[in-house]
Amino acid sequence: MSCGDHHEVDCSEILGHLYEYIDNELADADCTSIRTHLDECSPCLDKYGLEQQVKELVHRCCGRDEVPSELRNKVLERIKLVRVEVDAQRVSVEETSIELERPGR
């Protein structure tokens, strides 16, 4: 997507990092770049507002559901062994440890 105006950072790149921005998962410099872009690009600002509202709605409606312990354990077991195929070569990462936060903790 592009609004047709020239920006320092292209609209598609901004929109590609929108959820990371909403979730505060970007470095400060990247956040500044996105904020600057949103200040000068109303189509991207509109998309940001919409995505933020959808995320908040999903959190309000579904964010407090308890995950069944059996499902949680299966997911954690699957995460322990991750296989990634890179350029037709198989790379294995074993014993990955992930701690999931549960709502209300």
Backbone as a chain_set.jsonl record, in Angstrom:
{"seq": "MSCGDHHEVDCSEILGHLYEYIDNELADADCTSIRTHLDECSPCLDKYGLEQQVKELVHRCCGRDEVPSELRNKVLERIKLVRVEVDAQRVSVEETSIELERPGR", "coords": {"N": [[0.845, -1.181, 0.0], [0.476, 2.221, -0.714], [0.277, 5.673, -0.161], [0.691, 7.44, -2.108], [2.091, 9.746, -1.685], [5.398, 11.065, -1.083], [7.476, 9.633, 1.311], [9.861, 9.354, 3.962], [10.11, 6.76, 4.88], [8.668, 4.002, 3.315], [5.158, 3.4, 2.932], [4.299, 0.672, 2.898], [6.327, -0.606, 4.299], [6.042, 0.532, 6.82], [3.447, -0.349, 7.49], [3.973, -3.044, 7.555], [5.238, -3.363, 9.959], [3.441, -2.684, 11.838], [1.961, -4.111, 13.864], [4.02, -4.863, 15.566], [4.763, -2.358, 16.414], [2.398, -1.501, 17.707], [2.413, -3.346, 19.772], [4.575, -2.541, 21.224], [7.161, -3.564, 20.58], [9.371, -2.727, 19.244], [12.525, -1.088, 18.591], [13.496, 2.088, 20.003], [14.277, 3.983, 18.023], [13.056, 2.969, 15.728], [10.389, 3.164, 16.496], [10.133, 5.931, 16.643], [10.481, 6.594, 13.951], [8.209, 5.377, 12.831], [6.163, 6.751, 14.214], [6.611, 9.343, 13.228], [6.027, 8.934, 10.523], [3.305, 8.189, 10.709], [2.252, 10.576, 11.636], [2.361, 12.16, 9.385], [1.008, 10.828, 7.386], [-2.078, 10.174, 6.593], [-3.626, 7.895, 5.573], [-2.138, 5.678, 6.547], [-2.227, 6.244, 9.254], [-4.962, 5.946, 9.709], [-5.199, 3.174, 9.216], [-3.557, 2.221, 11.264], [-5.065, 3.066, 13.51], [-7.396, 1.523, 13.148], [-6.353, -1.126, 13.303], [-5.365, -1.098, 15.903], [-7.739, -0.775, 17.363], [-9.056, -3.177, 16.701], [-7.308, -5.036, 17.835], [-7.549, -4.34, 20.56], [-10.27, -4.925, 20.946], [-10.331, -7.717, 20.494], [-8.705, -8.5, 22.61], [-10.274, -7.67, 24.809], [-12.512, -9.302, 24.462], [-11.526, -11.923, 24.303], [-9.235, -12.184, 25.782], [-9.171, -13.115, 28.387], [-9.74, -15.751, 28.566], [-9.197, -18.954, 29.85], [-6.569, -21.129, 29.141], [-6.779, -24.498, 28.326], [-5.063, -26.858, 30.345], [-3.997, -29.207, 29.236], [-3.798, -28.6, 26.483], [-2.027, -26.442, 26.636], [0.279, -27.749, 27.643], [0.83, -29.503, 25.497], [1.456, -27.658, 23.475], [3.74, -26.434, 24.581], [5.456, -28.656, 24.63], [5.768, -29.105, 21.889], [7.115, -26.826, 21.196], [9.579, -27.2, 22.288], [11.206, -28.562, 20.505], [12.286, -27.313, 17.66], [12.147, -27.104, 14.246], [13.662, -25.833, 11.464], [13.622, -25.151, 8.097], [16.094, -24.154, 6.016], [17.168, -22.911, 3.068], [17.036, -25.516, 1.89], [18.422, -26.979, 3.73], [18.387, -28.63, 6.803], [17.914, -27.374, 9.954], [18.243, -27.795, 13.36], [16.911, -26.844, 16.464], [17.233, -27.504, 19.71], [15.678, -28.223, 22.872], [14.458, -25.741, 23.56], [13.418, -23.278, 25.71], [10.462, -21.916, 26.859], [8.618, -19.565, 28.545], [5.34, -18.986, 29.249], [3.196, -16.341, 29.885], [0.392, -16.29, 31.931], [-2.911, -15.026, 31.821], [-3.846, -12.8, 34.413], [-1.781, -13.267, 36.124]], "CA": [[0.0, 0.0, 0.0], [1.152, 3.506, -0.705], [-0.699, 6.757, -0.236], [1.028, 8.254, -3.265], [3.009, 10.804, -1.269], [6.755, 10.62, -0.772], [7.82, 9.596, 2.729], [11.202, 8.828, 4.212], [9.907, 5.307, 4.943], [7.525, 3.631, 2.494], [3.953, 2.976, 3.661], [4.251, -0.784, 3.051], [7.255, -0.977, 5.374], [5.403, 0.954, 8.075], [2.328, -1.26, 7.756], [4.553, -4.348, 7.854], [5.703, -3.374, 11.356], [2.393, -2.046, 12.639], [1.65, -4.863, 15.082], [5.178, -4.735, 16.454], [4.664, -1.007, 16.982], [1.272, -1.506, 18.638], [2.785, -4.187, 20.914], [5.804, -1.991, 21.831], [8.225, -4.544, 20.388], [10.388, -2.141, 18.374], [13.512, -0.188, 19.191], [13.039, 3.483, 20.072], [14.486, 4.654, 16.731], [12.015, 2.488, 14.815], [9.122, 3.755, 16.953], [10.16, 7.336, 16.233], [10.275, 6.609, 12.503], [6.81, 5.05, 12.572], [5.347, 7.879, 14.701], [6.788, 10.436, 12.266], [5.28, 8.563, 9.323], [1.874, 8.256, 11.013], [1.898, 11.989, 11.765], [2.273, 12.816, 8.067], [0.326, 9.968, 6.413], [-3.384, 9.835, 7.164], [-4.076, 6.514, 5.313], [-1.462, 4.772, 7.477], [-2.766, 6.551, 10.575], [-6.271, 5.294, 9.763], [-4.955, 1.731, 9.326], [-3.048, 2.036, 12.626], [-6.198, 3.194, 14.424], [-8.251, 0.36, 12.968], [-5.674, -2.312, 13.827], [-5.301, -0.954, 17.351], [-9.08, -1.051, 17.877], [-9.32, -4.612, 16.551], [-6.499, -5.715, 18.842], [-8.175, -4.08, 21.86], [-11.529, -5.663, 20.979], [-10.01, -9.134, 20.665], [-8.206, -8.659, 23.982], [-11.409, -7.561, 25.729], [-13.44, -10.423, 24.298], [-10.899, -13.241, 24.377], [-7.981, -12.137, 26.526], [-9.247, -13.67, 29.726], [-10.069, -17.168, 28.505], [-8.181, -19.837, 30.406], [-6.127, -22.152, 28.2], [-6.781, -25.816, 28.968], [-3.689, -27.251, 30.683], [-3.539, -30.223, 28.286], [-3.395, -27.887, 25.273], [-0.823, -25.665, 26.976], [1.402, -28.689, 27.727], [1.142, -29.967, 24.14], [2.123, -26.561, 22.773], [5.081, -26.299, 25.151], [6.249, -29.792, 24.171], [6.095, -28.886, 20.469], [8.064, -25.707, 21.114], [10.899, -27.666, 22.723], [11.999, -28.96, 19.356], [11.906, -26.482, 16.525], [12.91, -27.421, 13.04], [13.526, -24.805, 10.449], [14.278, -25.505, 6.862], [16.721, -22.977, 5.435], [17.869, -23.252, 1.831], [17.041, -26.973, 1.726], [19.192, -27.602, 4.808], [17.592, -28.727, 8.019], [18.583, -26.873, 11.14], [17.449, -28.135, 14.537], [17.154, -26.152, 17.72], [16.645, -28.389, 20.697], [15.517, -27.778, 24.251], [14.094, -24.341, 23.671], [12.568, -23.075, 26.869], [9.605, -20.744, 26.722], [7.701, -19.353, 29.646], [4.175, -18.238, 28.813], [2.471, -15.665, 30.968], [-1.039, -16.574, 31.927], [-3.675, -13.852, 32.27], [-4.13, -12.733, 35.828], [-0.589, -13.553, 36.926]], "C": [[0.881, 1.23, 0.0], [0.095, 4.584, -0.877], [-0.436, 7.653, -1.438], [1.96, 9.4, -2.941], [4.377, 10.216, -0.983], [6.979, 10.717, 0.74], [9.226, 9.04, 2.863], [11.158, 7.296, 4.26], [8.614, 4.987, 4.198], [6.372, 3.106, 3.357], [3.935, 1.471, 3.895], [5.192, -1.259, 4.15], [6.672, -0.616, 6.733], [4.304, -0.031, 8.446], [2.819, -2.663, 8.086], [5.005, -4.488, 9.299], [4.658, -2.816, 12.312], [2.09, -2.789, 13.935], [2.812, -4.83, 16.068], [5.158, -3.373, 17.149], [3.554, -0.954, 18.036], [1.643, -2.268, 19.911], [4.057, -3.706, 21.627], [6.979, -2.955, 21.75], [9.352, -4.017, 19.504], [11.354, -1.273, 19.162], [12.985, 1.245, 19.129], [13.173, 4.203, 18.733], [13.415, 4.243, 15.726], [10.654, 3.069, 15.189], [9.028, 5.21, 16.528], [9.88, 7.465, 14.745], [8.812, 6.336, 12.161], [5.901, 6.181, 13.029], [5.417, 9.055, 13.732], [5.964, 10.161, 11.013], [3.775, 8.691, 9.571], [1.389, 9.693, 11.151], [1.691, 12.668, 10.413], [1.484, 12.018, 7.034], [-1.017, 9.514, 6.983], [-3.889, 8.44, 6.783], [-3.423, 5.503, 6.272], [-1.958, 4.994, 8.903], [-4.139, 5.899, 10.753], [-6.121, 3.787, 9.962], [-4.449, 1.394, 10.728], [-4.196, 2.07, 13.634], [-7.118, 1.996, 14.36], [-7.621, -0.885, 13.583], [-5.593, -2.268, 15.354], [-6.669, -1.258, 17.981], [-9.427, -2.534, 17.797], [-8.561, -5.387, 17.624], [-7.102, -5.541, 20.236], [-9.481, -4.858, 22.011], [-11.284, -7.152, 21.213], [-9.53, -9.386, 22.095], [-9.352, -8.611, 24.996], [-12.3, -8.796, 25.668], [-12.799, -11.782, 24.569], [-9.691, -13.3, 25.302], [-8.006, -12.786, 27.883], [-9.618, -15.154, 29.742], [-8.899, -17.997, 29.02], [-7.844, -20.903, 29.366], [-6.146, -23.487, 28.928], [-5.342, -26.3, 29.18], [-3.149, -28.303, 29.719], [-3.054, -29.577, 26.989], [-2.102, -27.117, 25.509], [0.401, -26.58, 27.016], [1.805, -29.219, 26.358], [1.901, -28.894, 23.357], [3.551, -26.406, 23.279], [5.99, -27.442, 24.717], [6.681, -29.614, 22.718], [7.129, -27.791, 20.306], [9.471, -26.169, 21.486], [11.792, -28.072, 21.568], [11.484, -28.195, 18.143], [12.791, -26.864, 15.355], [12.61, -26.374, 11.994], [14.271, -25.265, 9.215], [14.785, -24.24, 6.2], [17.519, -23.421, 4.224], [18.089, -24.757, 1.682], [17.932, -27.676, 2.744], [18.327, -27.6, 6.055], [18.451, -28.293, 9.2], [17.688, -27.197, 12.328], [17.885, -27.306, 15.731], [16.469, -26.993, 18.779], [16.61, -27.739, 22.071], [15.335, -26.274, 24.376], [13.138, -24.201, 24.842], [11.769, -21.802, 26.698], [8.672, -20.689, 27.917], [6.545, -18.499, 29.136], [3.527, -17.606, 30.024], [1.004, -15.998, 30.837], [-1.751, -15.325, 32.406], [-3.951, -13.933, 33.765], [-2.959, -13.047, 36.711], [0.194, -12.313, 37.151]], "O": [[1.923, 1.257, 0.655], [-0.857, 4.426, -1.641], [-1.243, 8.527, -1.752], [2.565, 9.973, -3.848], [4.508, 9.031, -0.68], [6.706, 11.745, 1.359], [9.716, 8.338, 1.978], [12.052, 6.623, 3.747], [7.586, 5.626, 4.424], [6.59, 2.453, 4.377], [3.588, 1.03, 4.991], [4.882, -2.218, 4.858], [6.799, -1.381, 7.689], [4.237, -0.494, 9.585], [2.154, -3.395, 8.819], [5.141, -5.601, 9.808], [4.963, -2.512, 13.465], [1.973, -2.168, 14.991], [2.598, -4.775, 17.279], [5.496, -3.26, 18.328], [3.754, -0.421, 19.127], [1.235, -1.881, 21.006], [4.558, -4.38, 22.527], [7.707, -3.143, 22.725], [10.2, -4.792, 19.062], [11.042, -0.791, 20.251], [12.133, 1.568, 18.301], [12.278, 4.954, 18.345], [12.925, 5.074, 14.962], [9.861, 3.423, 14.316], [7.969, 5.672, 16.103], [9.127, 8.344, 14.325], [8.243, 6.998, 11.293], [4.965, 6.543, 12.317], [4.402, 9.69, 13.448], [5.283, 11.051, 10.504], [3.053, 9.239, 8.738], [0.243, 9.996, 10.82], [0.936, 13.634, 10.307], [1.306, 12.486, 5.91], [-1.073, 8.569, 7.77], [-4.547, 7.819, 7.617], [-4.085, 4.582, 6.75], [-2.094, 4.042, 9.672], [-4.443, 5.364, 11.819], [-6.827, 3.19, 10.775], [-4.865, 0.394, 11.314], [-4.288, 1.207, 14.508], [-7.573, 1.501, 15.391], [-8.289, -1.62, 14.31], [-5.739, -3.296, 16.014], [-6.743, -1.924, 19.014], [-10.026, -3.085, 18.721], [-9.114, -6.291, 18.249], [-7.157, -6.498, 21.008], [-9.766, -5.391, 23.083], [-11.955, -7.772, 22.038], [-9.911, -10.379, 22.715], [-9.396, -9.414, 25.928], [-12.782, -9.276, 26.693], [-13.481, -12.701, 25.023], [-9.181, -14.388, 25.572], [-6.951, -12.991, 28.482], [-9.79, -15.742, 30.81], [-7.748, -17.755, 28.658], [-8.742, -21.508, 28.78], [-5.597, -23.605, 30.024], [-4.503, -26.163, 28.29], [-1.957, -28.295, 29.413], [-2.015, -29.963, 26.454], [-1.195, -27.139, 24.678], [1.451, -26.225, 26.481], [2.995, -29.37, 26.081], [2.871, -29.193, 22.662], [4.477, -26.26, 22.481], [7.174, -27.223, 24.46], [7.814, -29.93, 22.356], [7.934, -27.827, 19.375], [10.452, -25.578, 21.035], [13.012, -27.936, 21.651], [10.369, -28.424, 17.674], [14.015, -26.935, 15.468], [11.455, -26.076, 11.688], [15.415, -25.714, 9.292], [14.001, -23.354, 5.859], [18.446, -24.222, 4.346], [19.195, -25.207, 1.383], [18.168, -28.877, 2.616], [17.608, -26.634, 6.311], [19.56, -28.785, 9.404], [16.494, -26.899, 12.3], [19.075, -27.1, 15.969], [15.252, -27.171, 18.742], [17.393, -26.843, 22.386], [15.981, -25.622, 25.196], [12.157, -24.938, 24.942], [12.325, -20.738, 26.425], [8.014, -21.675, 28.247], [6.767, -17.395, 28.64], [3.335, -18.25, 31.055], [0.449, -15.983, 29.738], [-1.259, -14.633, 33.297], [-4.249, -14.999, 34.303], [-3.105, -13.093, 37.932], [1.235, -12.351, 37.806]]}, "num_chains": 1, "name": "protein.A"}
